[in-house]
Amino acid sequence: MRSVYFSEKELECRCCGKVDMDPEFLSMLDNLRVAFGGPLVLNSAFRCPTHNAFVGGVPNSAHTFGRAVDIRCNVGQTRFKLIGCIMALGFKRVGVAKGFIHVDNDPYLPQRVMWMY
């Protein structure tokens, strides 16, 4: 499955170029883009295990299964709007950092959680 709004380049692993995004997650991500009503810049999407370890990702990160992205966001009003859209669309895993929001739909990880970096 291809994304309507995100290019293969935006979704690929930064070290090896592999793109292996989960189709259900990619559909949710496209729906998030529509709900948000404007472009979303991805800091990170798919990560191979090697790149995930290099950037300090946790083992079995949702990124390594193509079920997560980190969306650039460093303005409070934008963060509020984006989190509202994320919650309305049924994402159940959200991480909030100063400069990005992590969102994933990994069914094998704890659900209905939000954490800070």
C-alpha positions in Angstrom: 0.0 0.0 0.0 1.2 3.5 -0.8 0.4 6.7 1.1 -1.7 9.4 -0.4 0.3 12.2 1.4 3.7 10.7 2.3 6.4 9.8 -0.2 8.5 6.7 0.0 11.5 8.9 0.8 9.7 10.3 3.9 8.9 6.8 5.1 12.2 5.1 4.5 14.8 4.1 7.0 17.5 6.7 7.1 20.4 4.3 6.9 19.3 1.6 4.4 16.4 3.1 2.5 14.1 0.2 3.3 10.4 1.0 3.5 8.1 -1.5 5.2 5.2 0.4 6.6 2.2 -1.4 8.0 -0.8 -0.8 5.6 -3.3 -0.2 8.5 -0.9 2.3 10.1 -0.3 4.1 6.8 -4.0 4.5 6.2 -4.4 6.0 9.8 -1.5 8.3 9.0 -3.1 9.5 5.8 -6.4 10.1 7.8 -4.4 12.1 10.4 -3.0 14.3 7.6 -6.6 15.0 6.4 -7.9 15.6 9.9 -5.0 18.0 10.7 -5.7 19.9 7.5 -2.1 20.6 6.5 1.3 19.0 5.9 2.9 16.9 8.6 6.7 16.6 8.5 8.1 13.2 9.6 11.3 13.2 11.6 11.3 9.4 11.5 9.2 6.6 10.1 10.4 3.1 9.3 13.6 2.0 11.0 15.6 -1.1 10.4 16.9 -2.7 13.7 20.4 -1.3 13.1 19.2 2.3 12.6 16.8 1.9 15.5 19.7 0.9 17.8 21.9 3.7 16.4 19.3 6.4 17.3 18.7 4.9 20.8 15.3 3.3 20.0 14.0 0.7 22.3 14.2 -3.0 21.2 11.1 -4.0 19.3 10.2 -0.4 18.7 7.0 0.1 16.7 9.2 1.9 14.1 10.9 -1.4 13.3 7.5 -2.9 12.3 6.4 0.1 10.3 3.7 1.1 12.9 5.2 4.4 14.1 6.3 7.8 13.1 7.7 10.9 14.8 6.0 14.0 13.6 7.9 17.3 13.8 6.1 19.7 16.1 7.6 22.4 18.2 4.8 25.0 18.6 2.3 24.6 21.5 -0.9 25.4 19.5 0.1 23.1 16.7 0.9 20.4 19.3 -2.5 20.8 20.9 -4.3 20.5 17.5 -2.2 17.5 16.4 -2.8 15.6 19.7 -6.5 16.3 19.4 -6.6 14.8 15.9 -4.5 11.9 17.0 -6.9 11.1 19.8 -10.0 11.6 17.6 -8.7 9.1 15.1 -8.2 6.3 17.6 -4.4 6.2 18.0 -3.7 4.6 21.4 0.0 5.3 21.8 1.4 8.8 21.9 4.8 10.1 23.0 5.3 13.9 23.4 8.7 15.5 23.1 9.8 19.2 22.9 10.3 18.9 19.1 8.1 16.0 17.9 5.1 13.8 18.6 5.5 10.0 18.3 2.4 8.2 17.3 2.0 4.5 16.7 -0.6 1.7 16.6 1.4 -1.3 17.6 -1.2 -3.8 19.0 1.5 -5.7 20.9 2.6 -2.8 23.1 0.6 -1.3 26.0 -2.5 0.6 24.8 -4.1 3.9 25.8 -0.8 5.4 26.9 0.9 8.8 26.5 4.4 9.5 27.6 6.9 12.3 27.7 10.5 12.2 26.4 
